[in-house]
């Protein structure tokens, strides 16, 4: 699912011969400009939805040439080549995806047109029978006659999703007045509406688009997307609830599960453009690319600097136009490749790795950094033995494909809770809440986030707490690495003292640290985690039984005992 990209400014001459009449060759034709365009900046409502325009106004995002659709005259002129079939147009790439219905036509002939910049080979794919249209059974259409009673939901109704949701501090139950819009990109959503708690996917408000077969049906395709959307949107109280059942979900098929080709990256870009047009808040993409069926189009690790691949460039464009992108790191941790794919390498893509239910790194999870040395993945969530919901019931599954939607649903609700706070501030708060904030690495990134804590850091009132007193945050049901962190809010300007005791047989080793805090300031320390990491490398401390943390402030003295692993 990865390609070796070619710079848009270069001119590429291609001569690819078809292997057989049973195969179709796909190309992308780039245009030089958008001249003679019937659309203008004065009437953006002709090519952007009201929701997209309202979001741009809220976020102060200005229109630019990338927003204008491809010049229709250029597409019309391609009709002179009878062998050429135009599939879809991309305004960000300024061109069209096409295929040729014969193996005798030389695609380089297209370069004779004065407005064509280059033509790029995408893939040669075996012809497939036309997909059968899927008809939703009447019994399911009749069932969809309700609105989700989200105001009645309580946290204890997570059901089988309890551990994976609570690990990241999912707090959407406090956000029932807002509805985030999430586009899920995947290989198909086979019978997803039959999953208990996902019947709302039949709502006419749910946008469905297939960029592989170029139609509006995804129910007959691969089941991977059905699994992924379940982590987000399932509403089945006491049995299984996703991290954002209050969200409006759009289903977009960009991936052909039978092949690994560059066409899939183009499909991803087309879906991102379409999502932006609709005003989507967040994209959840459990997809990544490094190697293709055509080796000449594959990526090298050197390409993964967040700037080279077309899909990474498109992800950055989507971000600048107001979409949060959450993408899986990949499952290459034990393979020869080992590293993340793309668009996980893009700077403003939130890349998600996987941990087990105790919070420890899952060996299959792809590792960073990006080629230019940036921390990747950004965060981790439960992706090893995660609980999957399906029409057939519940089962455990592995993959960053699963940790990604778990995170994405929580991120969408977090994002829309603070519409006037800059994204960079939101991300900083989320990093401060995470288990590896001060010791990020290539496996955990900044670690396991806590969305509830991040909301407090941003100023959300802490319920049942006197604002005139200090507040020590102890995460409920914390996993191991979260227990090694200290999160403290000061009610006064003061000095707090933290004492660390390492219990080794009957001997205590003390480490005292003092920190000065201003009123209202949050103290985020991974002091214990840092000491723990040092102990792992020091043989003489291998018999340490536990770590004791004592925090003293004007209003609080707490003692926490953490068993040593």
Secondary structure, DSSP 4 states (H G I P E B T S, - for coil): -------TTS--------S-TTEEEEEEEEES--TT-S--GGGGGGTS-HHHHHHHHHHTPPP-GGGSPPPHHHHHHGGG-TTEEEEEEETTTTEEEEEES-SS--GGGGGGSTTEEEEEEEEEEE--PPPPPP---HHHHHH------GGG--GGG-BTTHHHHHHTT--GGG-TT---EEEEEES--TTGGGSTT-GGGGSTTS-EEETTTTBS--TTS-SHHHHHHHHHH-EETTTEE-TTTTSEEEEEE---TT---THHHHHHHHHHHHHHHHT-SEEEE---BS--SSGGG---GGGTTTTSSHHHHHHHHHHHTT-EEEEE--S-TTSSS-B--BSTTSTTEEEEEEE-TTSPBPTTS-B---TT----S-EEEE-SSEEEEETTEEEEE-SHHHHHHHHHHHHHHHHHHTTTS-HHHHHHHHHHHSTTTTS-BTTTBT-B--HHHHHHHTT---TT--TTS-EEE--TT--HHHHT-EEEE-SSSEEEEEEEEEEETTEEEEEEEEEEE-TT-EEEE-HHHHHHHHHHH-GGGTTEEEEEEEEE-SS-EEEEEEE--
